Amino acid sequence: MKLCVLGSTGRVGQYFTKMALQNDISVSALLRNPEKFTHSILSQISFTKGDVLSKESVTEAMDGCDVVFSALSTDGANVLSEGMPTIIEAMKKEGISRIITIGTAGILQSRAEPHLLRYQSSESKRKLTRAAEDHHKAYTQLQESGLNWTIVCPTYLPDGEPTGMYRTEKDVLPIDGSRISTGDTAHFAFSLLKKNDFLQSRVGIAY
């Protein structure tokens, strides 16, 4: 298997990339700032210098890959929703059907108001919704793509090593879930490479 990893230097992406390398999986990364990785990791991966808004860079990074993993953040702008069409187009051009992405619990369904997403409902504690809105747009784009996508949706996301002990639930956040570490979010996303669970679904994850 060869993976295209987007957002590999981020808080979740770094854990995911290390897990792939530890399992002898080839990684092709799209890097804006290669210097964020240590030389030892850079020597183990192939990478394209560029960003997700460049069709040429994204297509080059995906060359020969079987699965795309994205841990891109909203980056204080609309990077996700502006970049997702480029990602989808490149995947189709390269014949890749499977993408696993990291989203946010805000785009899961609300338990209290099931017709709303959590960020739109009384469940949300956040006053600012810009990041959730960007994730929502990317989610809609994936829904319409015809690809085999899965969006892993963590709630409060402190840094932490993977334990492998957590709860997941399709479309909603596990009851009373309040946090999940970056390491365990990556651990669950990585586990999806070996199974066809949660295709074309959002998955809530929490302790």
N, C-alpha and C positions, 0 to 999 in steps of 0.2 A: 504493500500500500504506500502511496505517496500523498502527503497532505499539503494543501495550500493553506497557510495560516496567516490570517489578517489580524492585526492588533497583537502580534506575538510579544511585543515588549511591554504590554500593559499588565495590570495586576493579576488578571486571570490568565491572559495569554502566555505569560512567562511560565506559569505552572504547567499549562497544557503543552507547551513546546517541550519542556523538560521531560514530561511523561512520554511524549512521542519518541524522543531520542532514547530514553531509557528502555523503550520497547522496540528499539531498532526499526522505527518507522521513519522513512525519508520525509524531510520537511523542506518545503519551499516557502519562504516568507517574503512578504512585501513590507519593506522597512523604510520609513521616512528617515530614521536616525539609527543606522547600524551600530553606532558607538554606544548605544544603550545596552547592547549585549556584550558579554565578556568574549574575549578572543576564543576561548575554548568552545563556546556555543557557536559562534560564527563559523568556526572551522568544521562544525558538524552539519551545518545546514547549507542549502543553496538559498540565495536571496536576491531580490530585485529591489534596487533603491528607487523609491517613488511613493506615491500615495494612491488612495482608493478612488480618487476623482480622475485619475489618468487611465484611459482605456488601454493604452499600450502597456503600461506598467502592470495593471491587473491581469491582462491576458498573458503577459510574459511570465508572471508569477504562477499562473495556473497551468502552464504548459506541462503535460504529462501527469497531472494530478488526478486522483480518484475521488477525493472528498475535499470540500472547503470547510474550514472552521474560522469563524469570525468572532473576535472578542473586541471589536471596535467600540470605542466610547463615542458619546455624542460630541465630545471635544469642544463644548461651549458654543457649538454652531449646529448646523444641520448635516453633519458629515454622514450619518447613517442613511438618512432618506435621500440625500443627494448621491451617495456612493452606491446604494443598493441596486439601482438600475444598471450601473456599470458592472457590478458583480454578477448579476443575473445574466446579462448579455454575454459576458466573458465565459461564464459557466456553460451556457448553451453552445457557444462557439467551440469550446473545448470538449464538449460531450460529457460534462460532469453533471450529475443529477442530484447529488447529496450535499446538503449544506447544514451545518450545525452552528447556531449563533448564540451569543449571550445577549439577553434582553434585560428587562427589568420587571419586577413584580407588579409594577403599575399597569402593565398591559394584560395582566390576567383578568379573568372575570371577577367581579365583586361577589362575595357570598351574600352580603346584605342586600345588594341591588343587582341581581344577576343579569339584568339587561344592560348594565354599565360595566366598563372596565374599572379596575380599582382606582386608577388615578382620577377618574371622572366621578367617583362615588364618595360617600361619607367615610369610607375606610381609609382614604388617603390622608396622611398627616402633613403632606407637603403643600405649601402655598404656591410654589413655583412648579409648573407642569411642563416647561419647555422640553426637558430631556425626555419625559414620558411621551410627549406628542411626537417627537422625532422617532422614538422607538415604535410608536403606533403606526406611523407612516411606513416605516421599513417592514413591519409586520404585515400591513396591507399589501405591500408590493410583493412580499413572499407568497402570500395567499393567492395572488393572481398570477404567479410565475409558472405554475405547473411543475415546479421542482419538488423533490423530497426534502422538505425543510423541517427542522426542529428548533424552537427557540427556548433555551434554558433561561428561566426567569427568577433570578435571586432577589430576595428582599435585602434588608440592610446587610452590607457586604464588607465586614472588617477583614483586614489581612489575617491570614492564618494558614497553617499547614493542612494538607488533606488528612482526614481521619477515615473516610469511607463510611462514616455513620451519619446518615441524614435521612430526611423524608422527602418524597417527591409526589406530586399529584398533577394529573392532566388538567390544564385550563384554569386551575385555581391554586392559591397558596395553601399549603397544608395548615390545618387548623392550629391557631396560636403560634404559627411560625413567625419569628421576629428577627432572625439573623441567619446567615450562612457565610462561612469563610470563603475567601478567594480560592484557597486550595481545594476545598470540597466542591465548589462550583466547577472548577476545572476537572476534578476527579469524575464527577457525574457526566459532564460533557464528553470526556474521553471514553467513558464506558459505553456511550452510545455508538461508537465506531464499530463495535463488535456485535451489535444487535439492531433489529429494525423496529424497536419500540418507539412510540411517540412520533411516528411519521406524520408530517403536516399538522403538528400540534405545538402548543405552548406547554411548558412544564414548570410548575412552581416548585421551588426547592427551599428547604429550611430545616433547622434542627428540631 
